[in-house]
Amino acid sequence: MRPLQSFHICLIGQKLIYDLPLIRKLVSRNNVTLIDRENLTAADAILNSVNVVLLDCYNSNNIESEILPQVAKLKKDFACIFVIVLNGGLSVEQIAMVFKAGANDYFAEPYDLDMIVERAEFFASRSR
């Protein structure tokens, strides 16, 4: 059995910051920060201590104008952060673009909450 370690996981986006079942699972073993997408540009101080970002992309219409630039910026400005993109009903081409922008993983709805937590903690254990 592995020792319990607490990580800093950040949820970004309207749908994720209100996903109480996901938040409850994450917060039971981790430090969790919620950031609305509109406040992301002012969150640099917080992001400096984050291991993993879960980024909401439920509106696939804004993938090229909003999601891809945010993934690229997170990876450029915070090289140690792992990015997991969630929620979008993205096409195969859009998923490829998300990975090309720097995302480390992608999960479409409906997703298994235990799998998301496990994946976030897996990446967090490899950060920094």
C-alpha positions in Angstrom: 0.0 0.0 0.0 1.4 3.4 -1.0 1.8 6.1 1.6 -0.9 8.8 1.4 0.5 12.0 -0.1 -1.4 15.2 -0.6 -1.1 17.1 -3.9 -2.3 20.5 -5.1 -4.9 20.0 -7.8 -6.6 22.9 -9.5 -10.0 22.8 -11.2 -10.5 25.4 -13.8 -13.8 26.1 -15.6 -17.4 26.7 -14.8 -18.6 23.1 -15.0 -15.7 21.6 -12.9 -15.8 24.1 -10.1 -19.4 23.1 -9.4 -18.8 19.3 -9.8 -19.3 18.5 -6.2 -18.8 14.7 -6.5 -15.4 15.2 -8.2 -14.4 17.9 -5.7 -15.3 15.7 -2.7 -13.2 12.8 -4.1 -10.2 15.0 -4.8 -10.4 17.0 -1.5 -10.5 13.9 0.6 -6.7 13.4 -0.1 -5.5 16.6 -1.8 -5.4 20.4 -1.6 -7.9 21.6 -4.2 -8.2 25.1 -5.7 -11.1 26.2 -7.8 -10.6 28.9 -10.4 -13.3 30.3 -12.7 -11.9 30.6 -16.3 -12.4 34.4 -16.2 -10.0 34.6 -13.3 -7.3 32.4 -14.8 -5.0 35.3 -15.8 -4.8 36.6 -12.2 -4.0 33.1 -10.8 -0.3 32.9 -11.4 0.6 32.9 -7.7 -1.7 30.0 -7.1 -0.6 28.1 -10.2 3.0 28.2 -9.0 2.2 25.6 -6.3 -0.1 23.4 -8.4 0.8 19.9 -9.5 -2.1 19.1 -11.8 -4.7 21.3 -13.5 -8.1 19.8 -14.5 -9.3 22.1 -17.3 -13.0 22.2 -18.3 -13.7 22.3 -22.1 -17.4 21.5 -22.1 -18.1 24.0 -24.8 -16.2 22.6 -27.8 -17.1 25.7 -29.8 -14.4 27.6 -28.1 -11.7 25.0 -28.4 -9.4 27.0 -30.7 -10.1 30.4 -29.3 -10.0 29.6 -25.6 -9.0 26.1 -24.6 -5.9 25.5 -26.8 -4.3 28.9 -25.9 -5.0 28.2 -22.2 -3.4 24.7 -22.4 -0.4 26.1 -24.2 0.0 29.0 -21.7 -0.2 26.7 -18.7 2.5 24.4 -20.2 4.7 27.3 -21.2 4.4 29.3 -18.0 4.3 26.4 -15.6 6.4 23.6 -17.1 5.9 21.3 -14.1 2.1 21.3 -14.2 0.3 18.4 -15.8 -2.9 19.3 -17.6 -5.9 17.0 -17.9 -8.7 18.3 -20.1 -12.3 17.2 -19.2 -15.9 17.3 -20.4 -15.8 18.2 -24.0 -17.5 16.1 -26.6 -14.5 16.8 -28.8 -13.9 15.4 -32.2 -10.8 13.2 -32.9 -9.2 16.2 -34.6 -10.0 18.5 -31.6 -8.5 15.9 -29.2 -5.4 15.8 -31.3 -5.1 19.6 -31.1 -5.5 19.5 -27.3 -2.6 17.0 -27.0 -0.5 19.0 -29.5 -1.1 22.1 -27.3 0.4 20.3 -24.4 -2.4 18.4 -22.5 -1.3 15.3 -20.8 -4.7 13.5 -20.8 -8.3 13.9 -21.9 -11.5 12.5 -20.6 -15.0 13.0 -22.2 -18.2 12.8 -20.2 -19.4 10.6 -18.7 -16.2 9.8 -17.0 -15.3 7.7 -14.0 -14.6 9.9 -11.0 -12.3 7.4 -9.5 -10.3 7.2 -12.7 -10.0 11.1 -12.8 -8.7 11.2 -9.2 -6.3 8.3 -9.8 -5.0 9.9 -13.0 -4.6 13.3 -11.4 -2.7 11.8 -8.4 -0.6 9.8 -10.8 0.5 12.9 -12.7 0.9 14.9 -9.4 3.3 12.3 -8.0 5.5 12.9 -11.0 5.5 16.6 -10.9 8.2 18.9 -9.5 
